[in-house]
């Protein structure tokens, strides 16, 4: 039990270190890494909801456009990961779910 709490505290520390200060305000009150990750992953949910609304209004949104938008709008703390993804993955075949998994 103590070992699990240490692992969770370490994971929470990494999440705090990797997010934008504006997002930190949203997760500063959480006590587990699971709660923090749920808040951070809401970004993907909101982005997909916006893309779906655009599609519903006649805008043609391809998966590639959504992936590129997410990569462009991530904070500077993700710059290294974004560069690695762009250099090692074929963005034209990368799905939003795969991108989220890569960033996790």
N, CA, C and O atoms as a MOPAC input file, in Angstrom:
PM7 MOZYME 1SCF
protein

 N      0.82800 1    -1.19400 1     0.00000 1
 C      0.00000 1     0.00000 1     0.00000 1
 C      0.87100 1     1.25600 1     0.00000 1
 O      0.61800 1     2.18100 1    -0.77200 1
 N      1.87900 1     1.29900 1     0.84500 1
 C      2.78200 1     2.44200 1     0.88300 1
 C      3.53200 1     2.56200 1    -0.43500 1
 O      3.75700 1     3.66600 1    -0.93100 1
 N      3.92100 1     1.41100 1    -1.00400 1
 C      4.63100 1     1.40900 1    -2.28200 1
 C      3.76000 1     2.01000 1    -3.39000 1
 O      4.25100 1     2.76800 1    -4.22600 1
 N      2.47300 1     1.67100 1    -3.39300 1
 C      1.55200 1     2.22100 1    -4.39100 1
 C      1.38400 1     3.72700 1    -4.22300 1
 O      1.30900 1     4.45500 1    -5.21300 1
 N      1.32500 1     4.20300 1    -2.97800 1
 C      1.19400 1     5.63500 1    -2.74000 1
 C      2.43300 1     6.38200 1    -3.22300 1
 O      2.32900 1     7.49000 1    -3.75200 1
 N      3.60000 1     5.77700 1    -3.04100 1
 C      4.83400 1     6.41100 1    -3.51700 1
 C      4.82700 1     6.50600 1    -5.04200 1
 O      5.19400 1     7.53500 1    -5.60900 1
 N      4.40800 1     5.42800 1    -5.69800 1
 C      4.33600 1     5.44400 1    -7.16400 1
 C      3.33600 1     6.48700 1    -7.64600 1
 O      3.60200 1     7.20600 1    -8.61000 1
 N      2.18900 1     6.57200 1    -6.97900 1
 C      1.17000 1     7.53000 1    -7.36700 1
 C      1.66500 1     8.95700 1    -7.15200 1
 O      1.42400 1     9.83200 1    -7.98500 1
 N      2.35100 1     9.19200 1    -6.04900 1
 C      2.89600 1    10.52600 1    -5.78100 1
 C      3.93000 1    10.91300 1    -6.82300 1
 O      3.98000 1    12.06500 1    -7.25500 1
 N      4.75900 1     9.95200 1    -7.23100 1
 C      5.76100 1    10.22100 1    -8.26000 1
 C      5.08100 1    10.54300 1    -9.59300 1
 O      5.48500 1    11.47500 1   -10.28700 1
 N      4.05200 1     9.77600 1    -9.94900 1
 C      3.33000 1    10.02500 1   -11.19600 1
 C      2.66600 1    11.40200 1   -11.16200 1
 O      2.68700 1    12.12600 1   -12.15700 1
 N      2.08200 1    11.76100 1   -10.03100 1
 C      1.44400 1    13.06400 1    -9.89100 1
 C      2.47800 1    14.17900 1   -10.04100 1
 O      2.19200 1    15.20900 1   -10.65200 1
 N      3.66700 1    13.98300 1    -9.49300 1
 C      4.73600 1    14.96100 1    -9.61300 1
 C      5.11600 1    15.16300 1   -11.08200 1
 O      5.31400 1    16.29500 1   -11.52200 1
 N      5.21900 1    14.06500 1   -11.84200 1
 C      5.54600 1    14.16400 1   -13.26000 1
 C      4.45800 1    14.89800 1   -14.03800 1
 O      4.76000 1    15.69000 1   -14.93100 1
 N      3.21300 1    14.64300 1   -13.70900 1
 C      2.10800 1    15.33500 1   -14.37700 1
 C      2.17900 1    16.82700 1   -14.07300 1
 O      2.04300 1    17.65100 1   -14.97800 1
 N      2.39000 1    17.18000 1   -12.80700 1
 C      2.50400 1    18.59500 1   -12.43900 1
 C      3.64500 1    19.26600 1   -13.20100 1
 O      3.52800 1    20.42300 1   -13.60400 1
 N      4.73500 1    18.55000 1   -13.39600 1
 C      5.89100 1    19.11700 1   -14.08000 1
 C      5.72300 1    19.26000 1   -15.57400 1
 O      6.44400 1    20.03400 1   -16.20300 1
 N      4.79400 1    18.53900 1   -16.15300 1
 C      4.66400 1    18.51900 1   -17.61000 1
 C      3.53000 1    19.38000 1   -18.14300 1
 O      3.32600 1    19.44800 1   -19.35500 1
 N      2.80000 1    20.02900 1   -17.27100 1
 C      1.63100 1    20.77400 1   -17.74200 1
 C      1.87400 1    22.27200 1   -17.71100 1
 O      2.79400 1    22.76200 1   -17.05500 1
 N      1.04900 1    22.96400 1   -18.41700 1
 C      1.07100 1    24.41200 1   -18.47700 1
 C      0.59400 1    24.98100 1   -17.13700 1
 O     -0.27100 1    24.38400 1   -16.49700 1
 N      1.13500 1    26.11400 1   -16.70200 1
 C      0.67800 1    26.70700 1   -15.43400 1
 C     -0.82200 1    26.96500 1   -15.37700 1
 O     -1.42300 1    26.88000 1   -14.30600 1
 N     -1.42900 1    27.27500 1   -16.50500 1
 C     -2.88000 1    27.50000 1   -16.51300 1
 C     -3.64400 1    26.22100 1   -16.19200 1
 O     -4.67700 1    26.25500 1   -15.52400 1
 N     -3.13400 1    25.11000 1   -16.66900 1
 C     -3.77400 1    23.82000 1   -16.38800 1
 C     -3.50400 1    23.41200 1   -14.94300 1
 O     -4.33900 1    22.77100 1   -14.30500 1
 N     -2.33600 1    23.78600 1   -14.43200 1
 C     -1.99300 1    23.44600 1   -13.04400 1
 C     -3.05500 1    23.94300 1   -12.07800 1
 O     -3.39600 1    23.26100 1   -11.11200 1
 N     -3.57800 1    25.13500 1   -12.34400 1
 C     -4.62300 1    25.68700 1   -11.48300 1
 C     -5.83200 1    24.75600 1   -11.39700 1
 O     -6.51700 1    24.70500 1   -10.37500 1
 N     -6.08600 1    24.02100 1   -12.48400 1
 C     -7.23600 1    23.12400 1   -12.52000 1
 C     -6.98800 1    21.83400 1   -11.74800 1
 O     -7.93300 1    21.19900 1   -11.28100 1
 N     -5.71400 1    21.44100 1   -11.61200 1
 C     -5.44100 1    20.15500 1   -10.96400 1
 C     -4.69300 1    20.28600 1    -9.65200 1
 O     -4.34100 1    19.27400 1    -9.04700 1
 N     -4.44300 1    21.49000 1    -9.19900 1
 C     -3.67400 1    21.70400 1    -7.97700 1
 C     -4.33600 1    21.03600 1    -6.76600 1
 O     -3.64700 1    20.67100 1    -5.81300 1
 N     -5.62000 1    20.87900 1    -6.79100 1
 C     -6.35400 1    20.33900 1    -5.65200 1
 C     -6.44700 1    18.80500 1    -5.63500 1
 O     -6.87800 1    18.22900 1    -4.63500 1
 N     -6.05300 1    18.14700 1    -6.71600 1
 C     -6.21800 1    16.69100 1    -6.78400 1
 C     -5.18200 1    15.99500 1    -5.90800 1
 O     -4.12700 1    16.54900 1    -5.60000 1
 N     -5.51000 1    14.77100 1    -5.51800 1
 C     -4.59700 1    14.05200 1    -4.63000 1
 C     -4.02900 1    12.78100 1    -5.24500 1
 O     -3.16900 1    12.13500 1    -4.64600 1
 N     -4.50100 1    12.41200 1    -6.44400 1
 C     -3.96900 1    11.21400 1    -7.09400 1
 C     -3.63000 1    11.51800 1    -8.54700 1
 O     -4.17500 1    12.44200 1    -9.15000 1
 N     -2.72500 1    10.72500 1    -9.08900 1
 C     -2.34800 1    10.91500 1   -10.48800 1
 C     -3.53000 1    10.62400 1   -11.41100 1
 O     -3.64400 1    11.23600 1   -12.47300 1
 N     -4.39900 1     9.71200 1   -11.02800 1
 C     -5.57500 1     9.38200 1   -11.83400 1
 C     -6.47600 1    10.60300 1   -11.99100 1
 O     -6.93800 1    10.90500 1   -13.09100 1
 N     -6.72100 1    11.29600 1   -10.89300 1
 C     -7.56200 1    12.49400 1   -10.95300 1
 C     -6.91900 1    13.56300 1   -11.83700 1
 O     -7.60300 1    14.20600 1   -12.63300 1
 N     -5.62000 1    13.74900 1   -11.69900 1
 C     -4.90900 1    14.75000 1   -12.50100 1
 C     -4.96600 1    14.39900 1   -13.97300 1
 O     -5.22400 1    15.26100 1   -14.81300 1
 N     -4.72500 1    13.13100 1   -14.28800 1
 C     -4.72700 1    12.74400 1   -15.69300 1
 C     -6.11000 1    12.89800 1   -16.30300 1
 O     -6.23500 1    13.27900 1   -17.46700 1
 N     -7.14500 1    12.60800 1   -15.53500 1
 C     -8.50900 1    12.77100 1   -16.04000 1
 C     -8.77900 1    14.22700 1   -16.42100 1
 O     -9.41900 1    14.49700 1   -17.43800 1
 N     -8.29400 1    15.15600 1   -15.60900 1
 C     -8.48200 1    16.57400 1   -15.91300 1
 C     -7.70300 1    16.94300 1   -17.17000 1
 O     -8.23500 1    17.61700 1   -18.05300 1
 N     -6.43300 1    16.50200 1   -17.26000 1
 C     -5.59000 1    16.84200 1   -18.40900 1
 C     -6.15300 1    16.22200 1   -19.68600 1
 O     -6.12700 1    16.85600 1   -20.74100 1
 N     -6.65700 1    15.00400 1   -19.60600 1
 C     -7.17800 1    14.34600 1   -20.81100 1
 C     -8.46200 1    14.98700 1   -21.31200 1
 O     -8.89400 1    14.71900 1   -22.43300 1
 N     -9.07300 1    15.82600 1   -20.49400 1
 C    -10.25900 1    16.56400 1   -20.94200 1
 C     -9.93500 1    17.45300 1   -22.14300 1
 O    -10.82300 1    17.76600 1   -22.93600 1
 N     -8.67900 1    17.85800 1   -22.28100 1
 C     -8.27700 1    18.67100 1   -23.42400 1
 C     -8.57500 1    17.93700 1   -24.72500 1
 O     -9.09600 1    18.52200 1   -25.67400 1
 N     -8.23800 1    16.64300 1   -24.75900 1
 C     -8.50200 1    15.85700 1   -25.96400 1
 C    -10.00600 1    15.74600 1   -26.20800 1
 O    -10.46300 1    15.83400 1   -27.34800 1
 N    -10.75200 1    15.55600 1   -25.16100 1
 C    -12.20400 1    15.44100 1   -25.28500 1
 C    -12.79700 1    16.73200 1   -25.83400 1
 O    -13.64000 1    16.69500 1   -26.73000 1
 N    -12.36300 1    17.87200 1   -25.30500 1
 C    -12.87500 1    19.15900 1   -25.77800 1
 C    -12.48700 1    19.40400 1   -27.23300 1
 O    -13.29200 1    19.90500 1   -28.01900 1
 N    -11.25300 1    19.05000 1   -27.59100 1
 C    -10.80000 1    19.23800 1   -28.96900 1
 C    -11.62800 1    18.39100 1   -29.92800 1
 O    -12.03400 1    18.87300 1   -30.98600 1
 N    -11.88200 1    17.14000 1   -29.57000 1
 C    -12.68800 1    16.27200 1   -30.42700 1
 C    -14.13700 1    16.75400 1   -30.50700 1
 O    -14.76500 1    16.66300 1   -31.56200 1
 N    -14.66400 1    17.26100 1   -29.40300 1
 C    -16.02800 1    17.79000 1   -29.41400 1
 C    -16.12400 1    18.98300 1   -30.35900 1
 O    -17.09400 1    19.11400 1   -31.10600 1
 N    -15.12500 1    19.84500 1   -30.32300 1
 C    -15.10300 1    20.99300 1   -31.21800 1
 C    -15.00800 1    20.54800 1   -32.67500 1
 O    -15.70100 1    21.09000 1   -33.53500 1
 N    -14.15800 1    19.56800 1   -32.95400 1
 C    -14.03000 1    19.04200 1   -34.31900 1
 C    -15.35200 1    18.44300 1   -34.79200 1
 O    -15.73500 1    18.62500 1   -35.94800 1
 N    -16.04500 1    17.73600 1   -33.91600 1
 C    -17.34100 1    17.14900 1   -34.27800 1
 C    -18.38600 1    18.22800 1   -34.55800 1
 O    -19.21400 1    18.07400 1   -35.45500 1
 N    -18.34800 1    19.31100 1   -33.79700 1
 C    -19.27500 1    20.42000 1   -34.05100 1
 C    -18.98900 1    21.05300 1   -35.40800 1
 O    -19.91000 1    21.41700 1   -36.13900 1
 N    -17.71000 1    21.18000 1   -35.73600 1
 C    -17.34200 1    21.75000 1   -37.02900 1
 C    -17.80400 1    20.84100 1   -38.16100 1
 O    -18.28600 1    21.31800 1   -39.18800 1
 N    -17.65900 1    19.53300 1   -37.97400 1
 C    -18.13000 1    18.57700 1   -38.98400 1
 C    -19.64300 1    18.68300 1   -39.14900 1
 O    -20.15800 1    18.63800 1   -40.26700 1
 N    -20.35100 1    18.82300 1   -38.03100 1
 C    -21.80800 1    18.92400 1   -38.07600 1
 C    -22.26600 1    20.17800 1   -38.81700 1
 O    -23.37200 1    20.21800 1   -39.35700 1
 N    -21.41900 1    21.19300 1   -38.84000 1
 C    -21.74500 1    22.43800 1   -39.53500 1
 C    -21.17000 1    22.49100 1   -40.94500 1
 O    -21.07700 1    23.56100 1   -41.54700 1
 N    -20.78500 1    21.32700 1   -41.46900 1
 C    -20.36200 1    21.24300 1   -42.85000 1
 C    -18.87000 1    21.37600 1   -43.10300 1
 O    -18.43400 1    21.27500 1   -44.25000 1
 N    -18.09100 1    21.59500 1   -42.08100 1
 C    -16.64000 1    21.70400 1   -42.23700 1
 C    -16.04600 1    20.30600 1   -42.39100 1
 O    -16.38000 1    19.39800 1   -41.63000 1
 N    -15.17700 1    20.13800 1   -43.36300 1
 C    -14.52400 1    18.84700 1   -43.55300 1
 C    -13.29500 1    18.79000 1   -42.64700 1
 O    -12.32700 1    19.52200 1   -42.85400 1
 N    -13.34200 1    17.92800 1   -41.65700 1
 C    -12.24000 1    17.79500 1   -40.70100 1
 C    -11.65700 1    16.39000 1   -40.82300 1
 O    -12.32200 1    15.40200 1   -40.51300 1
 N    -10.43000 1    16.31400 1   -41.27100 1
 C     -9.74600 1    15.03300 1   -41.36400 1
 C     -8.98600 1    14.77800 1   -40.07000 1
 O     -8.62900 1    15.70700 1   -39.34500 1
 N     -8.74800 1    13.50500 1   -39.79900 1
 C     -8.00500 1    13.11900 1   -38.59400 1
 C     -6.65000 1    13.82000 1   -38.55300 1
 O     -6.20400 1    14.24900 1   -37.48800 1
 N     -6.00400 1    13.93500 1   -39.68800 1
 C     -4.69800 1    14.59500 1   -39.76400 1
 C     -4.78400 1    16.04000 1   -39.28400 1
 O     -3.89600 1    16.50600 1   -38.57000 1
 N     -5.83800 1    16.75200 1   -39.66400 1
 C     -6.00200 1    18.14100 1   -39.24000 1
 C     -6.15200 1    18.24000 1   -37.72600 1
 O     -5.60900 1    19.15100 1   -37.10000 1
 N     -6.88200 1    17.30700 1   -37.14700 1
 C     -7.09400 1    17.31900 1   -35.69700 1
 C     -5.78500 1    17.01200 1   -34.98400 1
 O     -5.43100 1    17.68300 1   -34.01500 1
 N     -5.06400 1    16.00000 1   -35.46100 1
 C     -3.77300 1    15.63400 1   -34.86400 1
 C     -2.81300 1    16.81300 1   -34.93800 1
 O     -2.16300 1    17.14600 1   -33.94700 1
 N     -2.71800 1    17.44800 1   -36.10400 1
 C     -1.81800 1    18.59200 1   -36.25800 1
 C     -2.21600 1    19.74800 1   -35.34600 1
 O     -1.34800 1    20.42100 1   -34.79000 1
 N     -3.50500 1    19.98500 1   -35.18500 1
 C     -3.98900 1    21.05700 1   -34.32000 1
 C     -3.59300 1    20.78600 1   -32.86900 1
 O     -3.13800 1    21.68800 1   -32.16700 1
 N     -3.76500 1    19.55600 1   -32.43100 1
 C     -3.38800 1    19.21000 1   -31.06400 1
 C     -1.89100 1    19.40300 1   -30.87200 1
 O     -1.46400 1    19.97300 1   -29.86800 1
 N     -1.09600 1    18.94000 1   -31.81700 1
 C      0.35500 1    19.07500 1   -31.70100 1
 C      0.77800 1    20.54600 1   -31.67300 1
 O      1.70500 1    20.91000 1   -30.94900 1
 N      0.10900 1    21.38600 1   -32.45200 1
 C      0.44500 1    22.81700 1   -32.48300 1
 C      0.05300 1    23.53800 1   -31.20900 1
 O      0.69500 1    24.51900 1   -30.83100 1
 N     -0.98600 1    23.07000 1   -30.54100 1
 C     -1.50700 1    23.81000 1   -29.39400 1
 C     -1.00400 1    23.30200 1   -28.05100 1
 O     -1.37400 1    23.84400 1   -27.01000 1
 N     -0.17100 1    22.27300 1   -28.06000 1
 C      0.39600 1    21.81000 1   -26.79700 1
 C      1.39000 1    22.83800 1   -26.27300 1
 O      1.98100 1    23.59600 1   -27.04200 1
 N      1.56300 1    22.85400 1   -24.97900 1
 C      2.45500 1    23.83300 1   -24.36600 1
 C      3.91700 1    23.51700 1   -24.67300 1
 O      4.24000 1    22.43800 1   -25.17000 1
 N      4.78900 1    24.46600 1   -24.37200 1
 C      6.22400 1    24.31700 1   -24.62000 1
 C      6.82000 1    23.11600 1   -23.89300 1
 O      7.83000 1    22.56600 1   -24.33400 1
 N      6.22300 1    22.71400 1   -22.81400 1
 C      6.74300 1    21.57200 1   -22.05100 1
 C      6.66600 1    20.27100 1   -22.84200 1
 O      7.37700 1    19.31200 1   -22.54000 1
 N      5.81400 1    20.24100 1   -23.84300 1
 C      5.67400 1    19.05400 1   -24.67800 1
 C      6.50600 1    19.13800 1   -25.94600 1
 O      6.42400 1    18.24800 1   -26.79300 1
 N      7.30300 1    20.18600 1   -26.09600 1
 C      8.03900 1    20.40800 1   -27.33600 1
 C      8.89500 1    19.21600 1   -27.74300 1
 O      8.89400 1    18.82800 1   -28.91100 1
 N      9.61800 1    18.63700 1   -26.80800 1
 C     10.45200 1    17.47400 1   -27.11100 1
 C      9.64200 1    16.27900 1   -27.57600 1
 O     10.02500 1    15.58900 1   -28.52100 1
 N      8.52700 1    16.03700 1   -26.91400 1
 C      7.67500 1    14.91600 1   -27.30300 1
 C      7.02800 1    15.15300 1   -28.66600 1
 O      6.91300 1    14.23200 1   -29.47500 1
 N      6.60800 1    16.38700 1   -28.91200 1
 C      6.00700 1    16.72100 1   -30.20000 1
 C      7.02300 1    16.49800 1   -31.32000 1
 O      6.69800 1    15.91400 1   -32.35500 1
 N      8.24700 1    16.96400 1   -31.10800 1
 C      9.30000 1    16.78600 1   -32.11500 1
 C      9.55400 1    15.30500 1   -32.37100 1
 O      9.67700 1    14.87700 1   -33.51900 1
 N      9.63100 1    14.53500 1   -31.30500 1
 C      9.86700 1    13.09600 1   -31.45800 1
 C      8.73400 1    12.42400 1   -32.22000 1
 O      8.98500 1    11.57600 1   -33.07600 1
 N      7.51000 1    12.78300 1   -31.92700 1
 C      6.35100 1    12.20800 1   -32.62500 1
 C      6.37100 1    12.59600 1   -34.09100 1
 O      6.14200 1    11.75800 1   -34.96400 1
 N      6.64600 1    13.86800 1   -34.36400 1
 C      6.65400 1    14.32700 1   -35.75200 1
 C      7.76000 1    13.66000 1   -36.57200 1
 O      7.59200 1    13.42100 1   -37.76800 1
 N      8.88800 1    13.36000 1   -35.92700 1
 C     10.00800 1    12.77000 1   -36.65500 1
 C      9.91600 1    11.25200 1   -36.79000 1
 O     10.47000 1    10.68300 1   -37.73100 1
 N      9.23100 1    10.59800 1   -35.87300 1
 C      9.21300 1     9.13400 1   -35.89200 1
 C      7.89900 1     8.53300 1   -36.36500 1
 O      7.85100 1     7.34500 1   -36.68300 1
 N      6.84800 1     9.31200 1   -36.41800 1
 C      5.54000 1     8.77900 1   -36.79300 1
 C      5.07400 1     9.40000 1   -38.10400 1
 O      5.45300 1    10.52000 1   -38.44600 1
 N      4.26100 1     8.66900 1   -38.81900 1
 C      3.62800 1     9.17800 1   -40.02700 1
 C      2.32600 1     9.84700 1   -39.59900 1
 O      1.33900 1     9.17400 1   -39.30300 1
 N      2.33400 1    11.17200 1   -39.57000 1
 C      1.17000 1    11.89800 1   -39.07400 1
 C     -0.08200 1    11.64400 1   -39.89900 1
 O     -1.19500 1    11.75800 1   -39.38600 1
 N      0.08800 1    11.30200 1   -41.16700 1
 C     -1.09000 1    11.07500 1   -42.02100 1
 C     -1.84700 1     9.81400 1   -41.61900 1
 O     -3.01100 1     9.65500 1   -41.98600 1
 N     -1.20800 1     8.91600 1   -40.87100 1
 C     -1.89300 1     7.69600 1   -40.42100 1
 C     -2.09000 1     7.66800 1   -38.90300 1
 O     -2.69300 1     6.73400 1   -38.37400 1
 N     -1.58800 1     8.68200 1   -38.20400 1
 C     -1.69700 1     8.73700 1   -36.74300 1
 C     -3.10200 1     9.17300 1   -36.33700 1
 O     -3.60100 1    10.19200 1   -36.81400 1
 N     -3.73200 1     8.40900 1   -35.46500 1
 C     -5.06700 1     8.77400 1   -34.97600 1
 C     -4.93800 1     9.60200 1   -33.70500 1
 O     -3.87800 1     9.62700 1   -33.08000 1
 N     -6.00400 1    10.27100 1   -33.32900 1
 C     -6.01500 1    11.07000 1   -32.11100 1
 C     -5.77300 1    10.16800 1   -30.89600 1
 O     -5.05300 1    10.55000 1   -29.97400 1
 N     -6.36500 1     8.99000 1   -30.89500 1
 C     -6.17200 1     8.04600 1   -29.78500 1
 C     -4.71500 1     7.62100 1   -29.66800 1
 O     -4.18000 1     7.53800 1   -28.56200 1
 N     -4.06900 1     7.35300 1   -30.79900 1
 C     -2.65500 1     6.98700 1   -30.77800 1
 C     -1.79700 1     8.15200 1   -30.29000 1
 O     -0.83200 1     7.95400 1   -29.55100 1
 N     -2.15400 1     9.36300 1   -30.70800 1
 C     -1.42800 1    10.54400 1   -30.25500 1
 C     -1.54300 1    10.70800 1   -28.74700 1
 O     -0.55300 1    10.97500 1   -28.06600 1
 N     -2.73200 1    10.55200 1   -28.23800 1
 C     -2.93400 1    10.67700 1   -26.79100 1
 C     -2.11300 1     9.63000 1   -26.05900 1
 O     -1.48800 1     9.93300 1   -25.04300 1
 N     -2.10700 1     8.39900 1   -26.56300 1
 C     -1.30800 1     7.35100 1   -25.94800 1
 C      0.17600 1     7.66800 1   -25.98800 1
 O      0.89000 1     7.39700 1   -25.02200 1
 N      0.64800 1     8.23100 1   -27.07800 1
 C      2.06000 1     8.60700 1   -27.19800 1
 C      2.42400 1     9.70800 1   -26.21000 1
 O      3.51600 1     9.69900 1   -25.64200 1
 N      1.52900 1    10.64000 1   -26.00700 1
 C      1.81300 1    11.74100 1   -25.09900 1
 C      1.72800 1    11.30600 1   -23.63600 1
 O      2.36900 1    11.89700 1   -22.76600 1
 N      0.94100 1    10.28000 1   -23.37800 1
 C      0.85600 1     9.77900 1   -22.00400 1
 C      2.14900 1     9.10200 1   -21.64700 1
 O      2.29900 1     8.60400 1   -20.53100 1

